[in-house]
Amino acid sequence: MELITHEFELPLQHTFTISRESTNIQPTLIVELSDGKHQGYGEATTNTYYGMSLAKMKEGLERVRPTLERTETLDPPALWHEVAPQLQDCPFALCALDQAAYDLWGKQQGKPVHQLWGLDIKNAPLSNYTIGIDNIDVMLAKLEEMPGWPIYKIKLGTAHDLEIVRELRKATDAVFRVDANCGWNADEAIRNSHELKSLNVEFIEQPLPADDWGGYRKVFKESALPIVADESCITEADVSRCHNHFHGINIKLVKCGGLTPARRMIDEARNLGMKVMVGCMTESSVGISAIAQLLPLLDYVDMDGAVLLAQDIATGVVVDKGKCNYPDVDGNGVQLLQVS
């Protein structure tokens, strides 16, 4: 197989702010795997919080280029296990490679990946649309700019979080989810949970810093709402650690290393009686289309990344008012629109 990388800058429609940073342009790396007839695509965005740059990801991929070039028969899980030891320090690159392998595999087999897995997409969960932190009037304008979504995810972590949710609630009857991105302490999370429940909030995502396990034990017992792990659940080893600290986990493909480990994380969370969500990192339709293959296995999904962009670089799965529409394309359904 041939390995090709493409670098892009994804322009966002609006400045996207969470509790620790703001973004206007999202750099991303697209991995292309080709067998000479078919092309598979995967994606990983850069991330300062996790120390992942384009240079770091490309350096990691060069380490596994010889393995890829001698691979003739594609088996994505087997390939993942072969290259993962060389990419332990770069799960984002591993994720992009794994996504590309599945996309290419599906195109070789002549079917979408979810069909090859035996999954039925008829009852797939609906995605939320995310409202980043801003002045309340700007957050209201963002919500009103995207009417008709069944669920909105509200980024919090400010001095006036409850006021934000109260004002947004006046504008819609849709379900809310809130994500504090490590911005609260335990007492604040418990206190906020009671009013947030009355405001039809479904759950709270990652309210405390990632390593505050004592705080999470308290919140898990006393919160009026379910608590979902994000920054506290990065790899497979974290799933069991989150048990009895969180009611559910939010899996990010780039953090865990792709679709292959994500499926194992889903299985383990189910065995522990936990809810399962998969989230995005403001990817293009390349990364979003990979997430879509997992939908029938999930309780919740946050896959609005491509919707937040001013311009996409690919076609694939389209999320319209929360509903995932699959293209008539094999693999993950991805076709790249431009080559960097």
C-alpha positions as CSV (number, residue, x, y, z in Angstrom):
1,M,0.0,0.0,0.0
2,E,1.1,3.6,-0.6
3,L,0.9,6.2,2.1
4,I,0.2,9.8,1.2
5,T,-0.4,12.7,3.7
6,H,-2.3,15.9,3.0
7,E,-2.3,19.0,5.2
8,F,-5.2,21.4,5.4
9,E,-6.4,24.4,7.4
10,L,-10.1,24.1,8.2
11,P,-11.8,27.5,8.5
12,L,-14.5,27.6,11.2
13,Q,-17.8,29.5,10.6
14,H,-17.4,31.2,14.1
15,T,-14.7,31.4,16.7
16,F,-15.0,28.3,18.7
17,T,-14.3,28.7,22.4
18,I,-14.2,26.2,25.2
19,S,-13.0,26.7,28.8
20,R,-9.3,26.6,27.9
21,E,-8.9,28.0,24.4
22,S,-10.4,29.6,21.3
23,T,-10.0,28.5,17.6
24,N,-10.7,30.1,14.3
25,I,-8.6,27.8,12.0
26,Q,-8.2,24.1,12.7
27,P,-5.1,22.5,11.1
28,T,-5.8,18.9,10.1
29,L,-3.9,15.9,8.6
30,I,-5.5,13.6,6.1
31,V,-3.9,10.2,5.6
32,E,-4.5,8.5,2.3
33,L,-3.9,4.8,1.7
34,S,-3.9,3.5,-1.9
35,D,-3.7,0.0,-3.3
36,G,-3.4,1.5,-6.8
37,K,-7.1,1.2,-7.5
38,H,-8.9,2.4,-4.4
39,Q,-8.1,5.2,-2.0
40,G,-9.0,5.2,1.7
41,Y,-8.9,8.4,3.8
42,G,-8.5,9.1,7.5
43,E,-8.1,12.2,9.6
44,A,-6.6,13.7,12.7
45,T,-6.7,17.3,13.7
46,T,-3.9,19.0,15.7
47,N,-4.4,19.6,19.4
48,T,-2.3,21.7,21.7
49,Y,-3.9,20.2,24.9
50,Y,-2.7,16.7,23.8
51,G,0.6,18.0,22.3
52,M,-0.3,16.8,18.8
53,S,1.1,18.8,15.8
54,L,1.2,18.1,12.1
55,A,5.0,17.5,12.3
56,K,4.6,15.0,15.2
57,M,1.9,13.1,13.4
58,K,3.9,13.0,10.1
59,E,7.0,11.9,11.9
60,G,5.1,9.1,13.5
61,L,3.6,7.9,10.1
62,E,7.1,7.8,8.5
63,R,8.1,5.2,11.1
64,V,5.4,2.8,9.9
65,R,5.7,3.6,6.1
66,P,7.9,0.4,5.5
67,T,5.2,-1.8,7.2
68,L,2.5,-0.2,5.0
69,E,4.5,-0.6,1.8
70,R,4.9,-4.3,2.3
71,T,1.3,-4.9,3.3
72,E,-0.6,-6.6,0.4
73,T,-3.8,-7.9,2.0
74,L,-5.6,-5.4,4.1
75,D,-7.0,-6.4,7.5
76,P,-7.6,-3.2,9.5
77,P,-7.5,-4.7,13.0
78,A,-4.4,-6.8,12.2
79,L,-2.7,-3.7,10.7
80,W,-3.6,-1.6,13.8
81,H,-2.0,-4.2,16.1
82,E,1.1,-4.3,13.9
83,V,1.8,-0.6,13.8
84,A,0.4,0.5,17.2
85,P,3.6,-0.3,19.1
86,Q,5.5,2.2,16.9
87,L,2.9,4.9,17.4
88,Q,2.3,4.7,21.2
89,D,3.4,8.4,21.5
90,C,1.2,9.5,18.6
91,P,-2.4,8.1,18.8
92,F,-3.7,10.9,16.6
93,A,-1.6,9.6,13.7
94,L,-2.6,6.0,14.5
95,C,-6.2,7.1,14.4
96,A,-5.9,8.7,10.9
97,L,-4.1,5.6,9.6
98,D,-6.7,3.3,11.1
99,Q,-9.6,5.3,9.6
100,A,-7.9,5.2,6.2
101,A,-7.4,1.5,6.5
102,Y,-11.1,0.9,7.2
103,D,-12.2,3.3,4.4
104,L,-9.9,1.5,1.9
105,W,-11.0,-2.0,3.2
106,G,-14.6,-1.1,2.7
107,K,-14.0,0.2,-0.8
108,Q,-12.1,-3.0,-1.7
109,Q,-14.9,-5.1,-0.3
110,G,-17.6,-3.0,-2.1
111,K,-19.6,-2.2,1.0
112,P,-19.8,0.5,3.7
113,V,-17.9,-0.4,6.8
114,H,-20.9,-0.5,9.1
115,Q,-22.5,-3.1,6.8
116,L,-19.3,-5.2,6.9
117,W,-19.6,-5.0,10.7
118,G,-23.2,-6.2,10.5
119,L,-24.6,-3.0,12.0
120,D,-28.1,-1.6,11.2
121,I,-28.1,2.2,11.0
122,K,-31.9,2.6,11.1
123,N,-32.1,3.5,14.8
124,A,-28.9,5.4,15.0
125,P,-28.7,8.2,17.7
126,L,-29.1,11.8,16.7
127,S,-26.1,14.2,17.0
128,N,-26.1,17.5,18.9
129,Y,-25.0,20.9,17.6
130,T,-22.4,22.6,19.7
131,I,-22.6,26.2,20.9
132,G,-19.1,27.4,22.0
133,I,-18.6,29.9,24.9
134,D,-19.2,33.5,24.1
135,N,-21.3,36.4,25.3
136,I,-24.8,35.3,25.9
137,D,-26.3,37.3,23.0
138,V,-23.7,35.7,20.6
139,M,-24.5,32.2,21.9
140,L,-28.2,32.9,21.4
141,A,-27.5,34.1,17.8
142,K,-25.5,30.9,17.1
143,L,-28.4,28.8,18.3
144,E,-30.9,30.7,16.3
145,E,-28.7,30.5,13.2
146,M,-29.0,26.7,13.4
147,P,-32.7,26.0,14.3
148,G,-34.4,22.6,14.3
149,W,-31.6,20.5,15.9
150,P,-33.1,18.1,18.4
151,I,-30.1,18.5,20.8
152,Y,-27.7,21.3,21.5
153,K,-24.4,20.9,23.4
154,I,-23.5,24.0,25.3
155,K,-19.9,24.7,26.3
156,L,-19.6,26.1,29.8
157,G,-16.9,26.9,32.3
158,T,-17.5,30.6,32.9
159,A,-18.6,32.7,35.9
160,H,-22.2,32.8,34.6
161,D,-22.9,29.3,33.4
162,L,-26.4,28.9,34.7
163,E,-27.4,32.2,33.3
164,I,-26.2,31.0,29.9
165,V,-28.4,27.9,30.0
166,R,-31.4,29.8,31.3
167,E,-31.3,32.3,28.4
168,L,-30.7,29.6,25.8
169,R,-33.6,27.6,27.2
170,K,-35.9,30.5,26.4
171,A,-35.1,30.1,22.7
172,T,-35.8,26.3,22.2
173,D,-37.4,23.3,23.7
174,A,-34.6,21.0,22.4
175,V,-32.6,18.8,24.7
176,F,-29.5,20.3,26.1
177,R,-26.2,18.7,27.0
178,V,-23.5,20.8,28.8
179,D,-19.8,20.4,28.7
180,A,-17.6,22.3,31.2
181,N,-14.3,21.0,29.8
182,C,-12.8,20.6,33.3
183,G,-13.9,24.0,34.3
184,W,-15.8,23.3,37.6
185,N,-15.0,21.8,41.0
186,A,-17.1,19.0,42.6
187,D,-19.3,21.2,44.8
188,E,-20.0,23.5,41.8
189,A,-20.9,20.5,39.6
190,I,-23.3,19.1,42.2
191,R,-24.9,22.4,42.8
192,N,-25.3,23.2,39.1
193,S,-26.7,19.8,38.3
194,H,-29.9,20.4,40.1
195,E,-30.9,23.5,38.2
196,L,-29.6,22.1,35.0
197,K,-31.9,19.1,35.4
198,S,-34.8,21.4,35.7
199,L,-33.7,23.1,32.4
200,N,-34.0,19.8,30.5
201,V,-30.2,19.1,30.4
202,E,-29.6,15.5,29.5
203,F,-26.1,15.1,31.1
204,I,-23.0,16.9,32.1
205,E,-19.7,16.2,30.3
206,Q,-16.3,16.4,32.1
207,P,-17.2,19.0,34.8
208,L,-13.9,18.6,36.8
209,P,-10.2,18.4,35.9
210,A,-9.3,15.0,34.3
211,D,-7.3,13.7,37.3
212,D,-9.8,14.7,40.1
213,W,-10.9,11.2,40.8
214,G,-11.9,11.9,44.4
215,G,-14.1,14.8,43.1
216,Y,-15.7,12.5,40.6
217,R,-16.6,9.9,43.2
218,K,-18.5,12.6,45.0
219,V,-20.1,14.0,41.9
220,F,-21.1,10.5,40.7
221,K,-22.9,9.9,43.9
222,E,-24.6,13.3,44.4
223,S,-25.2,14.8,41.0
224,A,-28.8,15.1,39.8
225,L,-27.6,14.4,36.3
226,P,-25.5,11.7,34.7
227,I,-21.8,12.6,34.3
228,V,-19.9,11.6,31.1
229,A,-16.1,11.4,30.9
230,D,-14.1,13.0,28.1
231,E,-10.7,14.2,29.2
232,S,-10.7,11.5,31.9
233,C,-11.2,8.7,29.3
234,I,-8.5,8.8,26.6
235,T,-7.4,5.1,26.0
236,E,-8.8,1.7,26.6
237,A,-7.1,1.5,30.1
238,D,-9.2,4.5,31.2
239,V,-12.6,2.8,30.7
240,S,-12.4,0.6,33.8
241,R,-11.0,3.5,35.8
242,C,-14.1,5.6,34.9
243,H,-16.4,2.9,36.3
244,N,-18.2,4.2,39.4
245,H,-16.8,7.7,38.7
246,F,-18.8,8.4,35.6
247,H,-22.1,7.2,34.2
248,G,-20.8,7.2,30.7
249,I,-17.7,7.8,28.5
250,N,-17.2,10.0,25.5
251,I,-14.7,8.3,23.1
252,K,-12.7,10.4,20.8
253,L,-11.1,8.4,18.0
254,V,-8.0,10.5,17.8
255,K,-7.3,10.1,21.5
256,C,-7.7,6.3,21.6
257,G,-6.1,5.6,18.3
258,G,-8.9,5.0,15.8
259,L,-11.9,2.8,15.2
260,T,-10.2,-0.5,16.2
261,P,-9.7,0.4,19.9
262,A,-12.9,2.5,20.0
263,R,-14.9,-0.7,19.3
264,R,-13.1,-2.5,22.2
265,M,-13.8,0.5,24.5
266,I,-17.5,0.4,23.6
267,D,-17.6,-3.3,24.4
268,E,-15.9,-2.8,27.8
269,A,-18.1,0.1,28.7
270,R,-21.2,-1.9,27.9
271,N,-19.9,-4.8,30.1
272,L,-19.6,-2.3,32.9
273,G,-23.1,-0.9,32.5
274,M,-21.9,2.5,31.3
275,K,-23.4,4.7,28.6
276,V,-21.3,5.3,25.4
277,M,-20.8,8.4,23.4
278,V,-18.4,9.2,20.6
279,G,-17.4,12.8,20.0
280,C,-15.5,14.8,17.4
281,M,-12.7,17.2,17.4
282,T,-13.9,19.7,14.7
283,E,-12.9,17.3,11.9
284,S,-13.9,17.6,8.3
285,S,-16.2,15.0,6.7
286,V,-13.3,12.6,6.6
287,G,-13.2,12.1,10.4
288,I,-17.0,12.6,10.8
289,S,-17.7,9.8,8.3
290,A,-15.5,7.4,10.3
291,I,-17.5,8.2,13.4
292,A,-20.7,7.4,11.5
293,Q,-19.7,3.8,11.1
294,L,-20.0,3.3,14.9
295,L,-23.5,5.0,15.3
296,P,-25.6,1.8,15.9
297,L,-23.3,0.9,18.8
298,L,-23.8,4.3,20.7
299,D,-26.2,5.9,23.1
300,Y,-25.1,9.5,22.2
301,V,-23.0,11.1,19.5
302,D,-21.4,14.5,19.0
303,M,-20.5,14.6,15.3
304,D,-21.2,18.2,14.2
305,G,-17.5,19.0,13.4
306,A,-18.0,19.4,9.7
307,V,-21.1,21.5,10.2
308,L,-19.0,24.0,12.2
309,L,-16.7,24.5,9.2
310,A,-17.0,27.4,6.7
311,Q,-15.6,25.1,4.1
312,D,-15.2,21.3,3.9
313,I,-12.4,19.4,2.1
314,A,-14.3,16.2,1.5
315,T,-17.7,14.6,0.9
316,G,-19.1,11.8,3.0
317,V,-21.7,11.4,5.7
318,V,-23.8,14.5,6.1
319,V,-25.3,15.5,9.4
320,D,-28.5,17.5,8.9
321,K,-30.4,18.7,12.0
322,G,-28.9,15.8,14.0
323,K,-29.7,13.1,11.5
324,C,-26.8,11.2,9.8
325,N,-27.3,10.8,6.1
326,Y,-25.0,8.2,4.5
327,P,-23.8,8.5,0.9
328,D,-23.9,5.8,-1.7
329,V,-20.2,5.2,-1.4
330,D,-18.3,2.2,0.0
331,G,-15.9,2.2,3.0
332,N,-16.5,5.2,5.3
333,G,-18.1,7.0,2.4
334,V,-15.3,9.5,1.9
335,Q,-14.2,11.3,-1.3
336,L,-11.6,14.0,-1.0
337,L,-12.6,17.3,-2.8
338,Q,-9.1,18.8,-3.0
339,V,-5.5,17.7,-2.7
340,S,-3.1,19.8,-0.7
